[in-house]
Amino acid sequence: MISDFNQTPKGIRIHIGVFGDTNAGKSTFINAITGHETALTSPIAGTTTDPVFKPMELLPLGPVVFIDTAGLDDKSELGNIRIKKTMEQLAVCDAAVLVINSHCDNIMRQQKYIAEISARKIPLLIVINEINGIKSDLYFDKLKTNTVSANIESKSGIDKVKQALIEIIPTSESEPSLTGNLVNEGDFVLLVAPQNVQAPKGRLILPEVQVTRDLLDNNCVVITASLDNITSVMEKVKCKPALVVTDSQIFKEVNAIIPEDIPLTSFSVLMAKVKGDILGFIRGAEKIDELCDGDKVLIMESCSHHAMKDDIARVKIPALLRKYTGKNIDVQIVSGQQFNLNFSEYKLAIHCGGCMINRKAMLEKQRILESKGVPVTNFGIAIAYMNKIFDRVCF
């Protein structure tokens, strides 16, 4: 089995949600597309109970992740909860597949699903699963747009379905380069990665890996150093870096060392650029100046992890907020995919770089927060702003 460390991170894969009624053939569809028995299937309605993520390579698109979901007509005791979790996946979908069993005669219910997906402006492919030779003429008459048929169980017509799926996904869905607008071919770039108690043993954190790969893709020369070695590395190389990228936690310290004529940014700021609306994040940071005693600030992490000593979300940012504002700020923290909290009670949200989620999910979080009147910023942008160095930060 190939280690997960060799897999493309889920956050930069195109997310394709597979929706439909129970026993429509959603899990069987994923198995047919991937060519592997990756999804559990059975004739029992409601076999899939929670969203399940299935990564694969779908050429020529590249790395994608299929989201296998519970049936939208689940009538079991936990049906409403499962349906709610299924619909929440629309927030992260770059494209959607609606699988319709050719036995189904409730076209109005299927049209309701189509309307819900289309309202989110998500590219949609309708796949009619022709079971036991029953044809899908009824659906082709009613659902003319992006509709294909196949016998998913036998895989008859699955290549046609795969091609139709590829055609509905805009090539622009892939995320832009993290550093392409900041460097030129052959540039020397210095990365600063603190080796403290929060650094994972034996490896770099995901944003450091992604930025390194992006710079190599841009034919740059990359050197990574710890905070203590910045000066000695620059002296040994005898070449001024075209760009310095640091961990946001040591923005202030690196800023004091790096000459002002050298462009400076952080891994988190670069993530903000490709994951979300960076101008919205900057507007959010400016709202820090308006915080008052007792205001609630929500710190959001896109993944769950064990909190370490001096954790950036639980210790460093709350302390910096209170020091910068001089106010008694009520800081609360959530982890994971949170789209349905009572956001209106917060005066500000501060989100991590979002390396574990895709751009669609981050933009949806920004949209929801801003629709509730809650400005949102990013870890790196907020730290640079509160250390009064954001004017020199490039993105």
Buried (B, 14 or more C-beta within 10 A) or exposed (E): EEEEEEEEBBBBBBBBBBBBBBBBBBBBBBBBBBEEEBBEBEEEBBBBBEBBEBBBEBEEBEBBBBBBBBBBBBEBEEBEBBBEBBBBBBBBBBBBBBBBBBEBEEBEBBEEBBEBBEEEEBBBBBBBBBBEEBEBEBBBEEBEEBBBBBBBBEBEBBEEBBEBBBEBBEEEBBBEBBBEEBBEEEBBBBBBBBEBEBBEEEEBBBBBBBBBEBBEEBEBBBBBBBBEBBEEBBEEEEEEBBBBBBBBBBBBBBBEBBEEEBBBBBBBBBBBBBBBBBEBBBBBBEBBEEBEEEBBBBBBBBBEEEBBEEBBBBEBBBEBBBEBBEBEBBBBBBBEBBBEBEBEEBBBBBBBBBBBBBBBBBBBBBBBBBEBEBBBBBBBBBBBBBBEBBEBBBB
